[in-house]
Each structure stands twice: as structure tokens, then as C-alpha cells.
Amino acid sequence: MKLKKCPECKKYTLKEKCPKCSSKTKEAHYKFLRIKSLSK
Ligand SMILES: [Zn+2]
């Protein structure tokens, strides 16, 4: 399984969709700080 992250809730999940807000999650990487700046 791949670790995913919801860009809205900023929470990690294993699902394709966030269980909270139902938005599509993105793949989580080790350098999550960089992703954070890219997703803005
Ligand atoms: Zn969410």
C-alpha cells in the first residue's frame, strides 16, 4: 500500500479518497514540505 495524503485536511491516509472530505488524495513523499509548497 502507498501512503497518501489529503491536501485539504493535510492528513495521511491509505485511501484514494479522503474519508473526511472526499477529495482525491495525493501520494505522500518523504519530502512533504516540498509537496506542501507545490500544492498551493
Ligand atoms: Zn480530506
mmCIF file of the protein (N, C-alpha, C, O) and its ligand, coordinates in Angstrom:
data_MODEL
# 
_entry.id   MODEL 
# 
loop_
_entity.id 
_entity.type 
_entity.pdbx_number_of_molecules 
1 polymer     1 
2 non-polymer 1 
# 
_entity_poly.entity_id                      1 
_entity_poly.type                           'polypeptide(L)' 
_entity_poly.nstd_linkage                   no 
_entity_poly.nstd_monomer                   no 
_entity_poly.pdbx_seq_one_letter_code       MKLKKCPECKKYTLKEKCPKCSSKTKEAHYKFLRIKSLSK 
_entity_poly.pdbx_seq_one_letter_code_can   MKLKKCPECKKYTLKEKCPKCSSKTKEAHYKFLRIKSLSK 
_entity_poly.pdbx_strand_id                 A 
# 
loop_
_entity_poly_seq.entity_id 
_entity_poly_seq.num 
_entity_poly_seq.mon_id 
_entity_poly_seq.hetero 
1 1  MET n 
1 2  LYS n 
1 3  LEU n 
1 4  LYS n 
1 5  LYS n 
1 6  CYS n 
1 7  PRO n 
1 8  GLU n 
1 9  CYS n 
1 10 LYS n 
1 11 LYS n 
1 12 TYR n 
1 13 THR n 
1 14 LEU n 
1 15 LYS n 
1 16 GLU n 
1 17 LYS n 
1 18 CYS n 
1 19 PRO n 
1 20 LYS n 
1 21 CYS n 
1 22 SER n 
1 23 SER n 
1 24 LYS n 
1 25 THR n 
1 26 LYS n 
1 27 GLU n 
1 28 ALA n 
1 29 HIS n 
1 30 TYR n 
1 31 LYS n 
1 32 PHE n 
1 33 LEU n 
1 34 ARG n 
1 35 ILE n 
1 36 LYS n 
1 37 SER n 
1 38 LEU n 
1 39 SER n 
1 40 LYS n 
# 
loop_
_struct_asym.id 
_struct_asym.entity_id 
A 1 
B 2 
# 
loop_
_chem_comp.id 
_chem_comp.type 
_chem_comp.mon_nstd_flag 
ALA 'L-peptide linking' y 
ARG 'L-peptide linking' y 
CYS 'L-peptide linking' y 
GLU 'L-peptide linking' y 
HIS 'L-peptide linking' y 
ILE 'L-peptide linking' y 
LEU 'L-peptide linking' y 
LYS 'L-peptide linking' y 
MET 'L-peptide linking' y 
PHE 'L-peptide linking' y 
PRO 'L-peptide linking' y 
SER 'L-peptide linking' y 
THR 'L-peptide linking' y 
TYR 'L-peptide linking' y 
ZN  non-polymer         . 
# 
_pdbx_entity_nonpoly.entity_id   2 
_pdbx_entity_nonpoly.name        ? 
_pdbx_entity_nonpoly.comp_id     ZN 
# 
_pdbx_nonpoly_scheme.asym_id         B 
_pdbx_nonpoly_scheme.entity_id       2 
_pdbx_nonpoly_scheme.mon_id          ZN 
_pdbx_nonpoly_scheme.ndb_seq_num     1 
_pdbx_nonpoly_scheme.pdb_seq_num     101 
_pdbx_nonpoly_scheme.auth_seq_num    101 
_pdbx_nonpoly_scheme.pdb_mon_id      ZN 
_pdbx_nonpoly_scheme.auth_mon_id     ZN 
_pdbx_nonpoly_scheme.pdb_strand_id   A 
_pdbx_nonpoly_scheme.pdb_ins_code    . 
# 
loop_
_atom_site.group_PDB 
_atom_site.id 
_atom_site.type_symbol 
_atom_site.label_atom_id 
_atom_site.label_alt_id 
_atom_site.label_comp_id 
_atom_site.label_asym_id 
_atom_site.label_entity_id 
_atom_site.label_seq_id 
_atom_site.pdbx_PDB_ins_code 
_atom_site.Cartn_x 
_atom_site.Cartn_y 
_atom_site.Cartn_z 
_atom_site.occupancy 
_atom_site.B_iso_or_equiv 
_atom_site.pdbx_formal_charge 
_atom_site.auth_seq_id 
_atom_site.auth_comp_id 
_atom_site.auth_asym_id 
_atom_site.auth_atom_id 
_atom_site.pdbx_PDB_model_num 
ATOM   1   N  N  . MET A 1 1  ? 0.833   -1.207 0.000  1.00 0.00 ? 1   MET A N  1 
ATOM   2   C  CA . MET A 1 1  ? 0.000   0.000  0.000  1.00 0.00 ? 1   MET A CA 1 
ATOM   3   C  C  . MET A 1 1  ? 0.863   1.250  0.000  1.00 0.00 ? 1   MET A C  1 
ATOM   4   O  O  . MET A 1 1  ? 1.950   1.280  0.577  1.00 0.00 ? 1   MET A O  1 
ATOM   5   N  N  . LYS A 1 2  ? 0.361   2.260  -0.649 1.00 0.00 ? 2   LYS A N  1 
ATOM   6   C  CA . LYS A 1 2  ? 1.098   3.522  -0.692 1.00 0.00 ? 2   LYS A CA 1 
ATOM   7   C  C  . LYS A 1 2  ? 0.449   4.526  0.242  1.00 0.00 ? 2   LYS A C  1 
ATOM   8   O  O  . LYS A 1 2  ? -0.771  4.602  0.387  1.00 0.00 ? 2   LYS A O  1 
ATOM   9   N  N  . LEU A 1 3  ? 1.299   5.265  0.842  1.00 0.00 ? 3   LEU A N  1 
ATOM   10  C  CA . LEU A 1 3  ? 0.788   6.286  1.749  1.00 0.00 ? 3   LEU A CA 1 
ATOM   11  C  C  . LEU A 1 3  ? 0.311   7.492  0.947  1.00 0.00 ? 3   LEU A C  1 
ATOM   12  O  O  . LEU A 1 3  ? 1.021   8.015  0.089  1.00 0.00 ? 3   LEU A O  1 
ATOM   13  N  N  . LYS A 1 4  ? -0.896  7.910  1.249  1.00 0.00 ? 4   LYS A N  1 
ATOM   14  C  CA . LYS A 1 4  ? -1.463  9.067  0.554  1.00 0.00 ? 4   LYS A CA 1 
ATOM   15  C  C  . LYS A 1 4  ? -1.702  10.185 1.552  1.00 0.00 ? 4   LYS A C  1 
ATOM   16  O  O  . LYS A 1 4  ? -1.704  9.996  2.769  1.00 0.00 ? 4   LYS A O  1 
ATOM   17  N  N  . LYS A 1 5  ? -1.900  11.338 0.981  1.00 0.00 ? 5   LYS A N  1 
ATOM   18  C  CA . LYS A 1 5  ? -2.142  12.480 1.851  1.00 0.00 ? 5   LYS A CA 1 
ATOM   19  C  C  . LYS A 1 5  ? -3.212  13.377 1.258  1.00 0.00 ? 5   LYS A C  1 
ATOM   20  O  O  . LYS A 1 5  ? -3.191  13.693 0.068  1.00 0.00 ? 5   LYS A O  1 
ATOM   21  N  N  . CYS A 1 6  ? -4.137  13.776 2.094  1.00 0.00 ? 6   CYS A N  1 
ATOM   22  C  CA . CYS A 1 6  ? -5.186  14.679 1.649  1.00 0.00 ? 6   CYS A CA 1 
ATOM   23  C  C  . CYS A 1 6  ? -4.661  16.122 1.673  1.00 0.00 ? 6   CYS A C  1 
ATOM   24  O  O  . CYS A 1 6  ? -4.199  16.598 2.710  1.00 0.00 ? 6   CYS A O  1 
ATOM   25  N  N  . PRO A 1 7  ? -4.731  16.795 0.560  1.00 0.00 ? 7   PRO A N  1 
ATOM   26  C  CA . PRO A 1 7  ? -4.234  18.179 0.506  1.00 0.00 ? 7   PRO A CA 1 
ATOM   27  C  C  . PRO A 1 7  ? -5.144  19.141 1.250  1.00 0.00 ? 7   PRO A C  1 
ATOM   28  O  O  . PRO A 1 7  ? -4.724  20.233 1.633  1.00 0.00 ? 7   PRO A O  1 
ATOM   29  N  N  . GLU A 1 8  ? -6.373  18.741 1.449  1.00 0.00 ? 8   GLU A N  1 
ATOM   30  C  CA . GLU A 1 8  ? -7.317  19.618 2.134  1.00 0.00 ? 8   GLU A CA 1 
ATOM   31  C  C  . GLU A 1 8  ? -7.139  19.534 3.644  1.00 0.00 ? 8   GLU A C  1 
ATOM   32  O  O  . GLU A 1 8  ? -6.943  20.545 4.319  1.00 0.00 ? 8   GLU A O  1 
ATOM   33  N  N  . CYS A 1 9  ? -7.209  18.315 4.158  1.00 0.00 ? 9   CYS A N  1 
ATOM   34  C  CA . CYS A 1 9  ? -7.117  18.125 5.613  1.00 0.00 ? 9   CYS A CA 1 
ATOM   35  C  C  . CYS A 1 9  ? -5.658  18.045 6.067  1.00 0.00 ? 9   CYS A C  1 
ATOM   36  O  O  . CYS A 1 9  ? -5.353  18.141 7.256  1.00 0.00 ? 9   CYS A O  1 
ATOM   37  N  N  . LYS A 1 10 ? -4.780  17.868 5.104  1.00 0.00 ? 10  LYS A N  1 
ATOM   38  C  CA . LYS A 1 10 ? -3.370  17.672 5.438  1.00 0.00 ? 10  LYS A CA 1 
ATOM   39  C  C  . LYS A 1 10 ? -3.188  16.483 6.358  1.00 0.00 ? 10  LYS A C  1 
ATOM   40  O  O  . LYS A 1 10 ? -2.411  16.503 7.313  1.00 0.00 ? 10  LYS A O  1 
ATOM   41  N  N  . LYS A 1 11 ? -3.945  15.441 6.026  1.00 0.00 ? 11  LYS A N  1 
ATOM   42  C  CA . LYS A 1 11 ? -3.848  14.224 6.834  1.00 0.00 ? 11  LYS A CA 1 
ATOM   43  C  C  . LYS A 1 11 ? -3.438  13.073 5.948  1.00 0.00 ? 11  LYS A C  1 
ATOM   44  O  O  . LYS A 1 11 ? -3.725  13.051 4.751  1.00 0.00 ? 11  LYS A O  1 
ATOM   45  N  N  . TYR A 1 12 ? -2.767  12.123 6.553  1.00 0.00 ? 12  TYR A N  1 
ATOM   46  C  CA . TYR A 1 12 ? -2.314  10.963 5.809  1.00 0.00 ? 12  TYR A CA 1 
ATOM   47  C  C  . TYR A 1 12 ? -3.353  9.866  5.841  1.00 0.00 ? 12  TYR A C  1 
ATOM   48  O  O  . TYR A 1 12 ? -3.999  9.632  6.862  1.00 0.00 ? 12  TYR A O  1 
ATOM   49  N  N  . THR A 1 13 ? -3.506  9.199  4.718  1.00 0.00 ? 13  THR A N  1 
ATOM   50  C  CA . THR A 1 13 ? -4.435  8.098  4.634  1.00 0.00 ? 13  THR A CA 1 
ATOM   51  C  C  . THR A 1 13 ? -3.909  7.088  3.626  1.00 0.00 ? 13  THR A C  1 
ATOM   52  O  O  . THR A 1 13 ? -2.980  7.378  2.872  1.00 0.00 ? 13  THR A O  1 
ATOM   53  N  N  . LEU A 1 14 ? -4.499  5.915  3.616  1.00 0.00 ? 14  LEU A N  1 
ATOM   54  C  CA . LEU A 1 14 ? -4.094  4.904  2.644  1.00 0.00 ? 14  LEU A CA 1 
ATOM   55  C  C  . LEU A 1 14 ? -5.086  4.820  1.499  1.00 0.00 ? 14  LEU A C  1 
ATOM   56  O  O  . LEU A 1 14 ? -4.889  4.048  0.559  1.00 0.00 ? 14  LEU A O  1 
ATOM   57  N  N  . LYS A 1 15 ? -6.142  5.602  1.569  1.00 0.00 ? 15  LYS A N  1 
ATOM   58  C  CA . LYS A 1 15 ? -7.202  5.511  0.574  1.00 0.00 ? 15  LYS A CA 1 
ATOM   59  C  C  . LYS A 1 15 ? -7.003  6.514  -0.554 1.00 0.00 ? 15  LYS A C  1 
ATOM   60  O  O  . LYS A 1 15 ? -6.291  7.509  -0.421 1.00 0.00 ? 15  LYS A O  1 
ATOM   61  N  N  . GLU A 1 16 ? -7.663  6.210  -1.671 1.00 0.00 ? 16  GLU A N  1 
ATOM   62  C  CA . GLU A 1 16 ? -7.580  7.092  -2.828 1.00 0.00 ? 16  GLU A CA 1 
ATOM   63  C  C  . GLU A 1 16 ? -8.337  8.384  -2.573 1.00 0.00 ? 16  GLU A C  1 
ATOM   64  O  O  . GLU A 1 16 ? -8.013  9.441  -3.116 1.00 0.00 ? 16  GLU A O  1 
ATOM   65  N  N  . LYS A 1 17 ? -9.350  8.267  -1.736 1.00 0.00 ? 17  LYS A N  1 
ATOM   66  C  CA . LYS A 1 17 ? -10.140 9.451  -1.414 1.00 0.00 ? 17  LYS A CA 1 
ATOM   67  C  C  . LYS A 1 17 ? -10.102 9.687  0.077  1.00 0.00 ? 17  LYS A C  1 
ATOM   68  O  O  . LYS A 1 17 ? -10.085 8.743  0.867  1.00 0.00 ? 17  LYS A O  1 
ATOM   69  N  N  . CYS A 1 18 ? -10.090 10.919 0.448  1.00 0.00 ? 18  CYS A N  1 
ATOM   70  C  CA . CYS A 1 18 ? -10.078 11.259 1.860  1.00 0.00 ? 18  CYS A CA 1 
ATOM   71  C  C  . CYS A 1 18 ? -11.413 10.860 2.489  1.00 0.00 ? 18  CYS A C  1 
ATOM   72  O  O  . CYS A 1 18 ? -12.471 11.228 1.980  1.00 0.00 ? 18  CYS A O  1 
ATOM   73  N  N  . PRO A 1 19 ? -11.368 10.110 3.591  1.00 0.00 ? 19  PRO A N  1 
ATOM   74  C  CA . PRO A 1 19 ? -12.608 9.697  4.252  1.00 0.00 ? 19  PRO A CA 1 
ATOM   75  C  C  . PRO A 1 19 ? -13.347 10.866 4.890  1.00 0.00 ? 19  PRO A C  1 
ATOM   76  O  O  . PRO A 1 19 ? -14.530 10.760 5.210  1.00 0.00 ? 19  PRO A O  1 
ATOM   77  N  N  . LYS A 1 20 ? -12.666 11.948 5.069  1.00 0.00 ? 20  LYS A N  1 
ATOM   78  C  CA . LYS A 1 20 ? -13.304 13.100 5.725  1.00 0.00 ? 20  LYS A CA 1 
ATOM   79  C  C  . LYS A 1 20 ? -13.950 14.047 4.728  1.00 0.00 ? 20  LYS A C  1 
ATOM   80  O  O  . LYS A 1 20 ? -15.126 14.387 4.864  1.00 0.00 ? 20  LYS A O  1 
ATOM   81  N  N  . CYS A 1 21 ? -13.195 14.471 3.735  1.00 0.00 ? 21  CYS A N  1 
ATOM   82  C  CA . CYS A 1 21 ? -13.712 15.492 2.824  1.00 0.00 ? 21  CYS A CA 1 
ATOM   83  C  C  . CYS A 1 21 ? -13.937 14.946 1.426  1.00 0.00 ? 21  CYS A C  1 
ATOM   84  O  O  . CYS A 1 21 ? -14.425 15.667 0.556  1.00 0.00 ? 21  CYS A O  1 
ATOM   85  N  N  . SER A 1 22 ? -13.590 13.679 1.194  1.00 0.00 ? 22  SER A N  1 
ATOM   86  C  CA . SER A 1 22 ? -13.831 13.012 -0.089 1.00 0.00 ? 22  SER A CA 1 
ATOM   87  C  C  . SER A 1 22 ? -13.041 13.611 -1.240 1.00 0.00 ? 22  SER A C  1 
ATOM   88  O  O  . SER A 1 22 ? -13.333 13.325 -2.402 1.00 0.00 ? 22  SER A O  1 
ATOM   89  N  N  . SER A 1 23 ? -12.069 14.419 -0.947 1.00 0.00 ? 23  SER A N  1 
ATOM   90  C  CA . SER A 1 23 ? -11.232 14.898 -2.050 1.00 0.00 ? 23  SER A CA 1 
ATOM   91  C  C  . SER A 1 23 ? -10.174 13.863 -2.370 1.00 0.00 ? 23  SER A C  1 
ATOM   92  O  O  . SER A 1 23 ? -9.809  13.030 -1.541 1.00 0.00 ? 23  SER A O  1 
ATOM   93  N  N  . LYS A 1 24 ? -9.703  13.942 -3.582 1.00 0.00 ? 24  LYS A N  1 
ATOM   94  C  CA . LYS A 1 24 ? -8.718  12.968 -4.030 1.00 0.00 ? 24  LYS A CA 1 
ATOM   95  C  C  . LYS A 1 24 ? -7.397  13.204 -3.305 1.00 0.00 ? 24  LYS A C  1 
ATOM   96  O  O  . LYS A 1 24 ? -6.918  14.334 -3.208 1.00 0.00 ? 24  LYS A O  1 
ATOM   97  N  N  . THR A 1 25 ? -6.828  12.136 -2.806 1.00 0.00 ? 25  THR A N  1 
ATOM   98  C  CA . THR A 1 25 ? -5.581  12.279 -2.063 1.00 0.00 ? 25  THR A CA 1 
ATOM   99  C  C  . THR A 1 25 ? -4.395  12.196 -3.013 1.00 0.00 ? 25  THR A C  1 
ATOM   100 O  O  . THR A 1 25 ? -4.492  11.671 -4.122 1.00 0.00 ? 25  THR A O  1 
ATOM   101 N  N  . LYS A 1 26 ? -3.291  12.722 -2.549 1.00 0.00 ? 26  LYS A N  1 
ATOM   102 C  CA . LYS A 1 26 ? -2.073  12.663 -3.346 1.00 0.00 ? 26  LYS A CA 1 
ATOM   103 C  C  . LYS A 1 26 ? -1.078  11.735 -2.680 1.00 0.00 ? 26  LYS A C  1 
ATOM   104 O  O  . LYS A 1 26 ? -1.139  11.470 -1.479 1.00 0.00 ? 26  LYS A O  1 
ATOM   105 N  N  . GLU A 1 27 ? -0.168  11.256 -3.495 1.00 0.00 ? 27  GLU A N  1 
ATOM   106 C  CA . GLU A 1 27 ? 0.869   10.405 -2.948 1.00 0.00 ? 27  GLU A CA 1 
ATOM   107 C  C  . GLU A 1 27 ? 1.747   11.174 -1.978 1.00 0.00 ? 27  GLU A C  1 
ATOM   108 O  O  . GLU A 1 27 ? 2.188   12.290 -2.253 1.00 0.00 ? 27  GLU A O  1 
ATOM   109 N  N  . ALA A 1 28 ? 1.984   10.555 -0.855 1.00 0.00 ? 28  ALA A N  1 
ATOM   110 C  CA . ALA A 1 28 ? 2.848   11.201 0.126  1.00 0.00 ? 28  ALA A CA 1 
ATOM   111 C  C  . ALA A 1 28 ? 4.298   10.825 -0.132 1.00 0.00 ? 28  ALA A C  1 
ATOM   112 O  O  . ALA A 1 28 ? 4.623   9.663  -0.374 1.00 0.00 ? 28  ALA A O  1 
ATOM   113 N  N  . HIS A 1 29 ? 5.138   11.805 -0.076 1.00 0.00 ? 29  HIS A N  1 
ATOM   114 C  CA . HIS A 1 29 ? 6.561   11.562 -0.254 1.00 0.00 ? 29  HIS A CA 1 
ATOM   115 C  C  . HIS A 1 29 ? 7.304   11.914 1.016  1.00 0.00 ? 29  HIS A C  1 
ATOM   116 O  O  . HIS A 1 29 ? 6.751   12.496 1.950  1.00 0.00 ? 29  HIS A O  1 
ATOM   117 N  N  . TYR A 1 30 ? 8.528   11.556 1.024  1.00 0.00 ? 30  TYR A N  1 
ATOM   118 C  CA . TYR A 1 30 ? 9.319   11.844 2.214  1.00 0.00 ? 30  TYR A CA 1 
ATOM   119 C  C  . TYR A 1 30 ? 9.519   13.346 2.377  1.00 0.00 ? 30  TYR A C  1 
ATOM   120 O  O  . TYR A 1 30 ? 9.513   13.883 3.485  1.00 0.00 ? 30  TYR A O  1 
ATOM   121 N  N  . LYS A 1 31 ? 9.694   13.996 1.250  1.00 0.00 ? 31  LYS A N  1 
ATOM   122 C  CA . LYS A 1 31 ? 9.898   15.441 1.318  1.00 0.00 ? 31  LYS A CA 1 
ATOM   123 C  C  . LYS A 1 31 ? 8.554   16.149 1.234  1.00 0.00 ? 31  LYS A C  1 
ATOM   124 O  O  . LYS A 1 31 ? 8.250   16.838 0.260  1.00 0.00 ? 31  LYS A O  1 
ATOM   125 N  N  . PHE A 1 32 ? 7.779   15.964 2.255  1.00 0.00 ? 32  PHE A N  1 
ATOM   126 C  CA . PHE A 1 32 ? 6.422   16.502 2.210  1.00 0.00 ? 32  PHE A CA 1 
ATOM   127 C  C  . PHE A 1 32 ? 6.390   18.015 2.273  1.00 0.00 ? 32  PHE A C  1 
ATOM   128 O  O  . PHE A 1 32 ? 5.400   18.637 1.887  1.00 0.00 ? 32  PHE A O  1 
ATOM   129 N  N  . LEU A 1 33 ? 7.447   18.597 2.748  1.00 0.00 ? 33  LEU A N  1 
ATOM   130 C  CA . LEU A 1 33 ? 7.488   20.057 2.805  1.00 0.00 ? 33  LEU A CA 1 
ATOM   131 C  C  . LEU A 1 33 ? 7.495   20.638 1.391  1.00 0.00 ? 33  LEU A C  1 
ATOM   132 O  O  . LEU A 1 33 ? 6.905   21.687 1.133  1.00 0.00 ? 33  LEU A O  1 
ATOM   133 N  N  . ARG A 1 34 ? 8.157   19.954 0.502  1.00 0.00 ? 34  ARG A N  1 
ATOM   134 C  CA . ARG A 1 34 ? 8.218   20.412 -0.868 1.00 0.00 ? 34  ARG A CA 1 
ATOM   135 C  C  . ARG A 1 34 ? 6.843   20.269 -1.526 1.00 0.00 ? 34  ARG A C  1 
ATOM   136 O  O  . ARG A 1 34 ? 6.412   21.152 -2.268 1.00 0.00 ? 34  ARG A O  1 
ATOM   137 N  N  . ILE A 1 35 ? 6.172   19.177 -1.257 1.00 0.00 ? 35  ILE A N  1 
ATOM   138 C  CA . ILE A 1 35 ? 4.831   18.958 -1.806 1.00 0.00 ? 35  ILE A CA 1 
ATOM   139 C  C  . ILE A 1 35 ? 3.873   20.025 -1.296 1.00 0.00 ? 35  ILE A C  1 
ATOM   140 O  O  . ILE A 1 35 ? 3.000   20.502 -2.020 1.00 0.00 ? 35  ILE A O  1 
ATOM   141 N  N  . LYS A 1 36 ? 4.056   20.380 -0.060 1.00 0.00 ? 36  LYS A N  1 
ATOM   142 C  CA . LYS A 1 36 ? 3.177   21.375 0.530  1.00 0.00 ? 36  LYS A CA 1 
ATOM   143 C  C  . LYS A 1 36 ? 3.258   22.687 -0.228 1.00 0.00 ? 36  LYS A C  1 
ATOM   144 O  O  . LYS A 1 36 ? 2.245   23.358 -0.425 1.00 0.00 ? 36  LYS A O  1 
ATOM   145 N  N  . SER A 1 37 ? 4.437   23.049 -0.646 1.00 0.00 ? 37  SER A N  1 
ATOM   146 C  CA . SER A 1 37 ? 4.591   24.303 -1.358 1.00 0.00 ? 37  SER A CA 1 
ATOM   147 C  C  . SER A 1 37 ? 4.119   24.171 -2.792 1.00 0.00 ? 37  SER A C  1 
ATOM   148 O  O  . SER A 1 37 ? 3.695   25.154 -3.399 1.00 0.00 ? 37  SER A O  1 
ATOM   149 N  N  . LEU A 1 38 ? 4.187   22.980 -3.335 1.00 0.00 ? 38  LEU A N  1 
ATOM   150 C  CA . LEU A 1 38 ? 3.751   22.769 -4.719 1.00 0.00 ? 38  LEU A CA 1 
ATOM   151 C  C  . LEU A 1 38 ? 2.236   22.768 -4.832 1.00 0.00 ? 38  LEU A C  1 
ATOM   152 O  O  . LEU A 1 38 ? 1.686   23.190 -5.849 1.00 0.00 ? 38  LEU A O  1 
ATOM   153 N  N  . SER A 1 39 ? 1.568   22.300 -3.804 1.00 0.00 ? 39  SER A N  1 
ATOM   154 C  CA . SER A 1 39 ? 0.123   22.136 -3.894 1.00 0.00 ? 39  SER A CA 1 
ATOM   155 C  C  . SER A 1 39 ? -0.623  23.450 -3.669 1.00 0.00 ? 39  SER A C  1 
ATOM   156 O  O  . SER A 1 39 ? -1.847  23.513 -3.776 1.00 0.00 ? 39  SER A O  1 
ATOM   157 N  N  . LYS A 1 40 ? 0.124   24.474 -3.361 1.00 0.00 ? 40  LYS A N  1 
ATOM   158 C  CA . LYS A 1 40 ? -0.565  25.747 -3.082 1.00 0.00 ? 40  LYS A CA 1 
ATOM   159 C  C  . LYS A 1 40 ? -0.966  26.446 -4.377 1.00 0.00 ? 40  LYS A C  1 
ATOM   160 O  O  . LYS A 1 40 ? -1.554  27.527 -4.339 1.00 0.00 ? 40  LYS A O  1 
HETATM 161 ZN ZN . ZN  B 2 .  ? -9.546  15.492 3.438  1.00 0.00 2 101 ZN  A ZN 1 
# 
